[in-house]
Amino acid sequence: MGGQVISTAHTSEVDSALLAAARKLCDDAFDGDFSDDDWEHALGGVHAFVWEGDELAGHGSVVQRRLLHGGRALRAGYVEAVAVRADRRKRGHGAAVMTALEGVVRGAYELGALASAEDALDFYGARGWQLWRGPTSVLGPEGPTRTEDDDGGIFVLPVTASLDLTGPLACDWRDGDVW
């Protein structure tokens, strides 16, 4: 990690060339399974960039979302677009991205939340994120709708919110993947 540099900035402070580089990094890291909606979800919050020398090696962002749990709307820092270049993995870049984003979550939100790729479940669990064990749903245009396919892949990082990890959890609606 000798040449690793981490920076954070709100989307409004990031120039278009760096945003384009971060989008390309995500496209490559997710082997083409990263949609325009996925990228849209990553905008409007705080980005973390990891540089190795003068090359972008990692990215992630945290945006505000509303989650419903226990009869309350919770202000959540939702982690999006965490990606590390394939040729730079296993060098601590993902951990550096998450450390920066977790600092934002702890400083500004009641809890953090994210939807994990199956191959990253152990990564988030080892960082202290807690797997949501209860049913998940979305508050969609037609009302509440269960999101069974997302059960077992949602993690939370409690900050000030009191959570029952076995209870229901609902997210606000958005285009593309709702979680």
Protein Blocks (a to p, Z undefined) as FASTA:
>chain_A
ZZgccddddfklpcfklmmmmmmmmmmmnnopacfklmmmmgoiacddddehjbcfbdcd
dddddddeehiacdddddehiacdfklghnommmmmmmmmmmmmmmmpfbdcddddfklm
mmmmmnopacdfbdcddddfkopcddfklgopaccddfkbccdfkbccdddddehjfZZ
